[in-house]
Amino acid sequence: MSDEYNVLFDAEAVQKRVSEIAAQISADYAGKRLLCLVVLRGGFFFGADLVRELQGVDVELEFVKLQSYSGRETSGRLIVNGPLPRVSGYDVLVIEDLVDTGLTLSNLHEALVAQGPNSLRYAIVVDKKARREIPFECEYVAFDVDADVFLVGYGMDDQNKGRTLPYIGTVTRHD
């Protein structure tokens, strides 16, 4: 068995969208204090690139490790590894690699809203609406992918492989 990764969005396209989203977030939060909550592991690469490009925004960083996948399939439940950071009184931007079924982010959203942030928005690399089970909208989306494909690269992994690729690709499995 081997897997083939096919480029869907090349590294240049990814970085261009990161810059565009950073400019939009910078304008939306100009002069404000923003708590960027990066979802590990997948959101790490996007989060690092994004926050470095924010201008005129006082950024604080926090991290949360969530898990809802087992291999290539969603487990149907959310596991939070460790306590959630305190977000009460902050403008919060959750940074994540992918919204797929909506399960992970809708559960995280409920937990964060319960703490009373000033505002809560989401910056996502890929929005895969084709697999959405729970309605969930994100304010800042780099790419919409309508097909039900498995993605790898730029934080997204294939059984913990391919996460560090600078592009976003689809996975073709060869038996």
Backbone torsions as a table, in degrees:
resi	resn	phi	psi	omega
1	MET	NA	138.6	174.2
2	SER	-146.0	157.1	179.2
3	ASP	-116.1	146.8	177.0
4	GLU	-118.7	132.6	176.8
5	TYR	-102.6	125.7	-178.8
6	ASN	-112.4	125.2	-176.3
7	VAL	-63.7	124.7	175.5
8	LEU	-102.3	-47.6	175.5
9	PHE	-129.6	117.5	-176.6
10	ASP	-73.8	170.4	-175.1
11	ALA	-58.7	-38.0	179.8
12	GLU	-64.5	-43.3	178.4
13	ALA	-64.0	-40.0	179.4
14	VAL	-62.4	-49.6	-178.2
15	GLN	-65.8	-33.7	177.1
16	LYS	-62.9	-45.2	179.9
17	ARG	-67.7	-36.8	176.5
18	VAL	-59.8	-45.6	179.6
19	SER	-62.3	-41.8	179.7
20	GLU	-65.4	-42.5	179.0
21	ILE	-67.5	-39.8	177.8
22	ALA	-60.7	-40.6	178.8
23	ALA	-64.0	-41.4	179.4
24	GLN	-65.6	-45.1	179.5
25	ILE	-65.1	-40.9	178.2
26	SER	-58.7	-41.6	178.5
27	ALA	-68.5	-41.8	-177.8
28	ASP	-68.0	-29.8	-175.7
29	TYR	-116.6	20.5	-178.2
30	ALA	-53.6	127.7	177.6
31	GLY	76.6	3.7	-177.7
32	LYS	-105.3	164.8	173.1
33	ARG	-96.0	124.6	-174.6
34	LEU	-122.5	126.0	174.3
35	LEU	-92.8	112.7	177.4
36	CYS	-93.5	117.3	-179.1
37	LEU	-104.9	104.3	-176.2
38	VAL	-90.0	127.7	177.8
39	VAL	-87.0	119.3	-179.3
40	LEU	-89.0	149.5	2.2
41	ARG	-92.7	-28.7	-171.7
42	GLY	-58.3	-35.5	-177.1
43	GLY	-80.2	-5.1	-174.9
44	PHE	-58.6	-49.6	-175.9
45	PHE	-66.3	-47.2	177.9
46	PHE	-61.7	-45.4	-179.7
47	GLY	-59.7	-45.6	-179.7
48	ALA	-62.1	-46.4	-179.6
49	ASP	-66.3	-42.3	-175.8
50	LEU	-66.2	-50.8	-175.0
51	VAL	-67.4	-28.7	176.6
52	ARG	-66.6	-23.2	-178.4
53	GLU	-96.1	-6.1	179.5
54	LEU	-70.0	135.6	-178.0
55	GLN	-121.9	134.9	175.2
56	GLY	72.3	18.5	-179.3
57	VAL	-124.0	132.1	176.3
58	ASP	-83.6	105.5	-172.1
59	VAL	-100.8	132.0	168.1
60	GLU	-115.7	146.3	-177.9
61	LEU	-115.7	138.8	170.8
62	GLU	-138.3	161.6	-178.6
63	PHE	-133.4	148.9	174.2
64	VAL	-139.0	138.3	178.6
65	LYS	-106.5	116.5	-179.4
66	LEU	-119.0	154.9	177.3
67	GLN	-145.8	128.4	174.2
68	SER	-135.4	-2.1	179.9
69	TYR	-108.6	146.6	170.4
70	SER	-126.3	107.2	-173.5
71	GLY	67.7	-121.8	-177.5
72	ARG	-102.9	3.3	-177.3
73	GLU	-120.3	145.2	174.9
74	THR	-71.4	140.8	-178.9
75	SER	-80.5	-14.7	-178.1
76	GLY	85.6	-1.1	177.5
77	ARG	-140.4	156.1	-177.4
78	LEU	-103.7	131.8	175.4
79	ILE	-114.3	123.5	176.3
80	VAL	-102.6	117.9	179.5
81	ASN	-91.4	98.8	-179.3
82	GLY	98.0	171.4	-178.4
83	PRO	-74.5	151.8	174.0
84	LEU	-75.9	143.4	175.8
85	PRO	-65.0	155.4	176.2
86	ARG	-75.7	126.5	-177.3
87	VAL	-119.9	0.6	-179.3
88	SER	-56.8	130.6	177.2
89	GLY	82.6	0.2	-179.7
90	TYR	-104.0	153.5	160.6
91	ASP	-83.8	122.9	-172.4
92	VAL	-116.6	134.1	173.2
93	LEU	-119.7	112.7	176.0
94	VAL	-84.5	129.8	-178.3
95	ILE	-115.1	121.4	-174.1
96	GLU	-141.9	157.0	-179.4
97	ASP	-78.4	-36.9	-167.3
98	LEU	-152.2	137.6	165.6
99	VAL	-115.8	123.9	-171.5
100	ASP	-118.2	-91.8	179.5
101	THR	-72.4	-23.2	-176.5
102	GLY	95.0	-11.0	-176.5
103	LEU	-60.3	-52.2	-175.8
104	THR	-59.0	-54.3	-174.6
105	LEU	-71.9	-31.4	177.8
106	SER	-67.5	-38.7	176.7
107	ASN	-67.8	-43.0	176.8
108	LEU	-61.8	-42.6	-179.6
109	HIS	-56.8	-48.2	179.3
110	GLU	-58.7	-43.9	-179.0
111	ALA	-65.6	-38.2	-179.5
112	LEU	-74.5	-41.8	178.9
113	VAL	-58.9	-36.8	-179.7
114	ALA	-61.4	-22.8	179.1
115	GLN	-84.5	-14.0	176.7
116	GLY	80.4	51.0	174.1
117	PRO	-69.1	157.3	175.7
118	ASN	-62.8	-43.2	176.6
119	SER	-151.3	160.4	-177.8
120	LEU	-145.9	117.4	179.2
121	ARG	-132.8	169.0	-174.2
122	TYR	-130.6	133.3	173.2
123	ALA	-115.2	121.8	-171.3
124	ILE	-128.7	141.1	175.3
125	VAL	-72.5	-53.2	-176.2
126	VAL	-128.4	131.1	173.4
127	ASP	-108.1	111.8	-179.8
128	LYS	-104.1	83.5	-176.7
129	LYS	-68.6	-20.1	-177.8
130	ALA	-60.6	-26.1	-177.9
131	ARG	-107.7	10.1	-175.2
132	ARG	-64.7	125.9	175.5
133	GLU	-106.9	-30.2	-179.5
134	ILE	-121.4	126.2	-179.5
135	PRO	-57.1	131.1	177.6
136	PHE	-156.9	125.7	179.9
137	GLU	-114.3	140.1	178.9
138	CYS	-114.0	142.3	-176.8
139	GLU	-77.0	-34.3	-176.4
140	TYR	-124.5	111.1	-176.2
141	VAL	-127.0	125.1	178.2
142	ALA	-73.4	-48.4	-176.6
143	PHE	-141.1	139.1	169.9
144	ASP	-100.0	131.7	176.2
145	VAL	-122.9	113.7	-175.9
146	ASP	-84.5	-21.8	-177.7
147	ALA	-80.7	152.0	175.9
148	ASP	-87.5	78.7	-178.9
149	VAL	-119.8	154.1	175.9
150	PHE	-89.2	128.8	-174.7
151	LEU	-108.4	151.9	179.7
152	VAL	-144.2	152.2	176.7
153	GLY	102.5	159.4	179.6
154	TYR	48.9	46.2	177.6
155	GLY	104.6	-31.2	179.9
156	MET	-80.2	138.3	-174.8
157	ASP	-123.5	160.0	174.8
158	ASP	-115.9	91.7	-176.0
159	GLN	53.4	48.1	178.3
160	ASN	69.2	19.1	174.2
161	LYS	-116.9	151.1	174.1
162	GLY	83.4	-3.6	-176.0
163	ARG	-59.1	-34.2	-173.5
164	THR	-87.9	1.8	177.7
165	LEU	-61.5	139.8	-178.4
166	PRO	-78.5	-7.3	179.7
167	TYR	-115.4	173.2	174.3
168	ILE	-110.7	127.0	-178.6
169	GLY	-131.1	167.0	173.1
170	THR	-97.2	156.2	-179.8
171	VAL	-106.5	126.6	172.0
172	THR	-111.6	122.2	-177.4
173	ARG	-93.5	130.6	176.7
174	HIS	-115.1	123.9	-179.9
175	ASP	-91.9	NA	NA
